C-alpha cells in the first residue's frame, strides 16, 4: 500500500502540490491524469525519490520513505524518453542494474532471459544495440529493464507518448495484461484520457496541484465530481441556461435552474425514449468515421454535438432537421 499524507512540494515560492492525501492499494493499476503542469509527474517523482517534499509523508507498506534514498525504495521507473543506454546492446541494458547489485553472471543471464520472454523481446534482439530498435521495441526494453529488478512498485511516466497511435493502442492492452499477470502495484502518469480510462483500476484527476476526484474510470466519466473533471474527461456538451430550462420544463423535478448543465455526446438519443425532453435542431455539419457519425446540431439556444452509431438507418446531411431526446438524469450539474 502507498500513502501520500498531507504531501506538499514547492519550487521556491511556487507550490506544485499542496495537501495531497491519497492511498494506492497493493496490486492496483493507478493512474495520475491531468493536463500539463498539474502536478502528476511531480508526485510520481517524489514517490520514486527524485524530489524531496517540502512537507508531509510518503508511506509504503507502513514505512515512511519520505527521506529514503532512491536506490533503497525498490521502485522501478520507466521514463517518457526511455533513458536507455544507446551504445549498449539490449542484453547489456537489461543486465546493467543486476550487475550493480553484484549478482553472479549465471543469475543475471537467467533473469535477463526470463524477463525478455515475459516482455516478448526476441533472442536475436538481445544482441542488437538499442539505437537500432524501433520506438515500440525500445519501449519494451525500458519496461523490461525496470521489471528485471523485481520492483515492489512500478512507475510509468507517459511511456507510450512517443509512439504512433496504432502502436500505442496495441501496447496499451499488452501493458495492462502484463501488469495483471505480474501483480506489481503500478502508478501511471498520462494526459491521455482514453489511455487512463482503458488501463486503470482507479484514476486520480489532477488540476493545479490538487486532486479533483479519485475513482474508477466508469465513475470518473459518468459521475464526475467537479466541473473540471466533467469538462476534461472526454467530449461533452455544455447546455445553455435556456436549453436546460426547456428540458426542465418538459421533464420537471430533476434539473436545478441555477446550475450549469453538461451531457455526454453519446447520452443523447435520436430515437424517442420515455421521460425525455424533445429538442429540435438543424444539422450544421458532421464527422463520419465509418462506425459512427458525430453531428453538430444548431438549436435555437446553443449548438449540440451528438454521436450516432451507423446502424443502417438513413444517413443525414447538413441542413436537415434533427430531433434529439435528452434524459435529465443523464445531465451532470455543477
C-alpha positions as CSV (number, residue, x, y, z in Angstrom):
1,X,0.0,0.0,0.0
2,X,1.2,3.5,-0.9
3,X,0.0,6.5,1.1
4,X,0.6,10.2,0.4
5,X,-0.1,12.1,3.7
6,X,-0.6,15.9,3.5
7,X,2.1,16.0,0.8
8,X,3.4,19.4,-0.2
9,X,6.0,20.1,-2.9
10,X,7.3,23.6,-3.5
11,X,9.7,25.1,-6.0
12,X,10.7,28.4,-4.4
13,X,7.5,30.4,-4.0
14,X,5.5,28.1,-6.3
15,X,3.5,25.3,-4.7
16,X,3.3,22.4,-7.2
17,X,1.5,20.0,-4.8
18,X,-0.5,21.1,-1.8
19,X,-2.0,18.9,1.0
20,X,-2.2,15.7,-1.1
21,X,-3.8,12.8,0.6
22,X,-4.0,9.6,-1.5
23,X,-4.0,5.9,-1.0
24,X,-3.0,3.3,-3.6
25,X,-3.7,-0.3,-3.0
26,X,-1.4,-3.3,-3.5
27,X,-1.5,-4.7,-7.0
28,X,-3.5,-1.7,-8.3
29,X,-3.1,-0.1,-11.7
30,X,-3.5,3.5,-10.6
31,X,-3.3,6.5,-12.9
32,X,-2.4,10.1,-12.3
33,X,-4.3,12.0,-15.0
34,X,-4.4,15.7,-15.8
35,X,-3.2,18.5,-18.2
36,X,0.5,19.5,-18.4
37,X,1.8,21.3,-15.3
38,X,-0.9,19.9,-13.0
39,X,1.5,18.1,-10.6
40,X,1.1,14.5,-11.6
41,X,4.7,13.9,-12.7
42,X,6.0,15.8,-9.7
43,X,4.0,13.5,-7.4
44,X,5.4,10.4,-9.1
45,X,9.0,11.7,-8.9
46,X,8.5,12.4,-5.2
47,X,7.4,8.7,-4.7
48,X,10.5,7.4,-6.6
49,X,12.7,9.8,-4.6
50,X,13.9,12.2,-7.3
51,X,12.1,15.1,-5.5
52,X,12.2,15.9,-1.8
53,X,8.8,17.0,-0.5
54,X,8.5,20.3,1.4
55,X,6.1,18.7,3.8
56,X,4.0,15.7,4.6
57,X,4.9,12.0,4.3
58,X,5.1,9.2,1.7
59,X,4.4,5.8,3.3
60,X,5.0,2.4,1.6
61,X,3.7,-0.7,3.4
62,X,3.6,1.2,6.7
63,X,7.2,2.5,6.4
64,X,7.9,6.2,6.0
65,X,10.1,6.5,2.9
66,X,9.9,10.3,2.5
67,X,13.7,10.7,3.0
68,X,14.8,7.2,1.9
69,X,17.4,7.2,-0.9
70,X,16.1,6.3,-4.4
71,X,18.1,3.0,-4.6
72,X,16.6,1.7,-1.4
73,X,12.9,2.2,-2.3
74,X,12.6,-0.9,-4.6
75,X,10.7,1.2,-7.2
76,X,11.1,0.6,-10.9
77,X,10.8,3.7,-13.2
78,X,10.1,3.9,-17.0
79,X,10.6,7.4,-18.4
80,X,8.9,9.1,-21.3
81,X,12.3,9.2,-23.1
82,X,13.0,5.5,-22.1
83,X,16.5,6.6,-20.8
84,X,18.3,3.6,-22.3
85,X,22.0,3.3,-23.0
86,X,22.1,3.7,-26.8
87,X,25.6,2.3,-27.3
88,X,24.8,-0.9,-25.3
89,X,23.0,-4.0,-26.5
90,X,19.6,-4.8,-25.3
91,X,21.1,-7.6,-23.1
92,X,23.6,-5.1,-21.6
93,X,20.8,-2.6,-20.8
94,X,18.7,-5.3,-19.1
95,X,21.7,-6.6,-17.2
96,X,23.0,-3.2,-16.0
97,X,21.0,-2.9,-12.8
98,X,21.7,-6.5,-11.9
99,X,25.4,-6.0,-12.3
100,X,25.2,-3.0,-10.0
101,X,23.6,-5.4,-7.4
102,X,26.6,-7.6,-7.9
103,X,24.7,-10.7,-9.0
104,X,26.5,-13.7,-10.5
105,X,26.8,-13.9,-14.3
106,X,24.6,-17.1,-14.3
107,X,21.9,-15.4,-12.2
108,X,22.0,-12.3,-14.4
109,X,21.7,-14.4,-17.6
110,X,18.7,-16.2,-16.2
111,X,16.8,-13.1,-15.1
112,X,17.5,-11.2,-18.3
113,X,16.2,-14.1,-20.5
114,X,13.2,-14.7,-18.2
115,X,12.1,-11.1,-18.4
116,X,12.8,-10.9,-22.2
117,X,10.4,-13.8,-22.6
118,X,7.7,-12.1,-20.5
119,X,8.0,-8.8,-22.4
120,X,8.3,-10.7,-25.7
121,X,11.8,-9.5,-26.7
122,X,13.2,-11.9,-29.2
123,X,16.5,-13.7,-28.6
124,X,18.0,-12.1,-31.7
125,X,17.1,-8.6,-30.4
126,X,19.1,-9.1,-27.2
127,X,22.3,-8.8,-29.1
128,X,21.3,-5.7,-31.0
129,X,22.2,-2.1,-30.0
130,X,19.3,-0.2,-28.5
131,X,19.8,2.5,-31.1
132,X,18.9,0.0,-33.9
133,X,15.4,-0.7,-32.4
134,X,12.1,0.9,-33.3
135,X,10.3,3.1,-30.8
136,X,8.0,0.3,-29.8
137,X,10.9,-2.1,-29.3
138,X,12.7,0.5,-27.2
139,X,9.6,0.9,-25.0
140,X,9.6,-2.8,-24.4
141,X,13.3,-2.8,-23.4
142,X,12.7,0.2,-21.0
143,X,9.8,-1.7,-19.4
144,X,11.9,-4.9,-19.2
145,X,14.8,-3.1,-17.6
146,X,12.5,-1.8,-14.8
147,X,10.8,-5.2,-14.3
148,X,14.0,-7.3,-14.2
149,X,15.0,-5.8,-10.9
150,X,11.7,-7.2,-9.4
151,X,10.5,-3.9,-8.0
152,X,7.7,-3.8,-5.5
153,X,6.2,-0.7,-7.3
154,X,6.4,0.2,-11.0
155,X,6.2,3.9,-12.0
156,X,5.5,4.8,-15.7
157,X,5.8,8.4,-16.8
158,X,3.9,8.8,-20.1
159,X,5.8,5.7,-21.6
160,X,3.6,5.5,-24.7
161,X,3.5,9.2,-25.7
162,X,6.4,8.9,-28.2
163,X,4.8,6.1,-30.2
164,X,2.4,6.4,-33.1
165,X,-1.3,6.0,-32.5
166,X,-1.7,2.4,-33.7
167,X,1.3,1.1,-31.8
168,X,0.2,3.0,-28.7
169,X,-3.2,1.3,-28.7
170,X,-1.6,-2.2,-29.1
171,X,1.0,-1.8,-26.4
172,X,-1.7,-0.3,-24.1
173,X,-3.5,-3.6,-23.8
174,X,-0.3,-5.6,-23.6
175,X,0.8,-3.3,-20.7
176,X,-2.4,-3.9,-18.8
177,X,-2.2,-7.7,-19.2
178,X,1.4,-7.7,-18.2
179,X,0.7,-5.7,-15.0
180,X,-2.2,-8.0,-14.1
181,X,-0.1,-11.1,-14.6
182,X,2.9,-9.8,-12.6
183,X,0.7,-8.3,-9.9
184,X,3.0,-5.3,-9.5
185,X,1.5,-2.1,-8.0
186,X,1.7,0.3,-10.9
187,X,1.5,4.1,-11.0
188,X,0.9,5.5,-14.4
189,X,1.2,9.2,-15.4
190,X,-0.6,10.4,-18.5
191,X,-2.6,13.4,-20.0
192,X,-4.3,11.0,-22.4
193,X,-7.9,10.5,-21.1
194,X,-8.6,7.4,-23.3
195,X,-5.4,5.8,-22.1
196,X,-6.3,6.4,-18.5
197,X,-9.9,5.1,-18.9
198,X,-8.7,2.0,-20.7
199,X,-5.8,1.0,-18.4
200,X,-6.7,2.0,-14.9
201,X,-8.3,0.3,-11.9
202,X,-8.6,3.8,-10.4
203,X,-7.8,7.3,-11.6
204,X,-6.7,10.5,-9.7
205,X,-7.6,13.6,-11.8
206,X,-5.1,16.4,-11.0
207,X,-5.7,20.1,-11.5
208,X,-3.2,22.8,-10.5
209,X,-1.6,20.8,-7.7
210,X,-4.9,19.4,-6.3
211,X,-6.7,16.1,-6.9
212,X,-10.2,16.8,-8.1
213,X,-11.5,13.2,-8.0
214,X,-10.3,9.7,-7.2
215,X,-12.5,6.9,-8.6
216,X,-13.0,4.1,-11.0
217,X,-12.9,5.0,-14.7
218,X,-16.7,4.5,-15.1
219,X,-17.4,6.9,-12.3
220,X,-14.8,9.5,-13.4
221,X,-16.5,9.6,-16.8
222,X,-20.2,9.2,-16.0
223,X,-20.4,10.7,-12.4
224,X,-17.8,13.5,-12.5
225,X,-17.5,15.1,-9.0
226,X,-16.4,18.5,-10.3
227,X,-16.9,20.7,-13.3
228,X,-13.2,20.4,-14.2
229,X,-13.3,16.6,-14.3
230,X,-16.5,16.7,-16.3
231,X,-15.1,19.0,-18.9
232,X,-11.6,17.5,-19.0
233,X,-12.6,13.8,-19.5
234,X,-13.8,13.1,-23.0
235,X,-16.1,15.2,-25.2
236,X,-19.1,16.8,-23.6
237,X,-21.9,19.4,-24.3
238,X,-22.4,22.4,-22.1
239,X,-26.0,23.3,-22.3
240,X,-27.1,26.9,-22.4
241,X,-29.4,28.0,-19.5
242,X,-32.2,28.4,-21.9
243,X,-31.9,24.9,-23.2
244,X,-31.6,23.5,-19.7
245,X,-34.7,25.4,-18.8
246,X,-36.6,23.9,-21.7
247,X,-35.6,20.4,-20.7
248,X,-36.7,21.1,-17.1
249,X,-40.0,22.4,-18.4
250,X,-40.6,19.3,-20.4
251,X,-39.4,16.9,-17.7
252,X,-39.9,18.7,-14.4
253,X,-38.4,18.0,-11.0
254,X,-34.9,16.9,-11.9
255,X,-32.7,19.8,-13.1
256,X,-31.9,22.8,-10.9
257,X,-32.3,26.1,-12.7
258,X,-29.3,27.8,-11.1
259,X,-26.7,25.1,-12.0
260,X,-24.5,24.6,-15.1
261,X,-25.5,21.6,-17.1
262,X,-23.4,19.1,-19.1
263,X,-24.3,16.0,-21.1
264,X,-22.1,13.4,-22.9
265,X,-22.5,13.2,-26.7
266,X,-23.5,9.5,-26.6
267,X,-26.2,10.1,-24.0
268,X,-28.3,12.0,-26.5
269,X,-30.7,9.7,-28.4
270,X,-32.1,10.1,-31.8
271,X,-34.9,7.7,-31.0
272,X,-37.9,8.5,-28.7
273,X,-37.5,7.4,-25.1
274,X,-39.7,7.7,-22.1
275,X,-39.4,10.7,-19.8
276,X,-37.0,12.6,-22.1
277,X,-37.1,16.1,-23.5
278,X,-37.6,16.5,-27.2
279,X,-35.3,19.1,-28.7
280,X,-35.3,20.1,-32.4
281,X,-32.3,21.3,-34.3
282,X,-30.7,21.7,-37.7
283,X,-27.5,19.7,-38.7
284,X,-24.7,22.2,-39.3
285,X,-22.0,19.6,-40.2
286,X,-20.8,16.2,-39.3
287,X,-17.7,13.9,-38.9
288,X,-18.2,10.4,-40.4
289,X,-15.7,7.7,-39.4
290,X,-17.4,4.5,-40.6
291,X,-18.6,3.1,-37.2
292,X,-20.3,6.3,-36.1
293,X,-21.1,9.8,-37.1
294,X,-20.7,12.9,-34.9
295,X,-23.3,15.6,-35.8
296,X,-23.1,19.3,-34.8
297,X,-26.6,20.5,-34.4
298,X,-27.8,24.1,-34.1
299,X,-30.7,24.5,-31.7
300,X,-32.4,27.9,-31.0
301,X,-30.3,28.3,-27.9
302,X,-26.9,26.6,-28.4
303,X,-25.0,24.0,-30.6
304,X,-25.2,20.4,-29.6
305,X,-22.9,17.6,-30.6
306,X,-24.4,14.1,-30.8
307,X,-22.9,10.7,-31.7
308,X,-24.9,8.3,-33.8
309,X,-23.8,4.7,-34.3
310,X,-24.2,3.9,-38.0
311,X,-26.7,1.1,-37.8
312,X,-28.1,1.1,-41.3
313,X,-30.6,3.9,-40.8
314,X,-30.7,6.6,-43.5
315,X,-27.7,8.9,-43.4
316,X,-28.4,12.6,-42.6
317,X,-26.8,15.5,-44.3
318,X,-26.1,19.1,-43.3
319,X,-29.2,21.3,-43.4
320,X,-31.5,18.6,-42.4
321,X,-33.8,18.8,-39.3
322,X,-32.9,16.5,-36.4
323,X,-34.9,15.6,-33.4
324,X,-32.9,14.7,-30.2
325,X,-34.1,13.2,-27.0
326,X,-32.4,14.1,-23.7
327,X,-32.9,12.4,-20.4
328,X,-32.4,14.9,-17.5
329,X,-30.9,12.0,-15.4
330,X,-28.0,11.9,-17.9
331,X,-27.2,15.6,-17.3
332,X,-24.4,16.4,-14.8
333,X,-24.9,19.7,-12.9
334,X,-22.4,21.9,-11.1
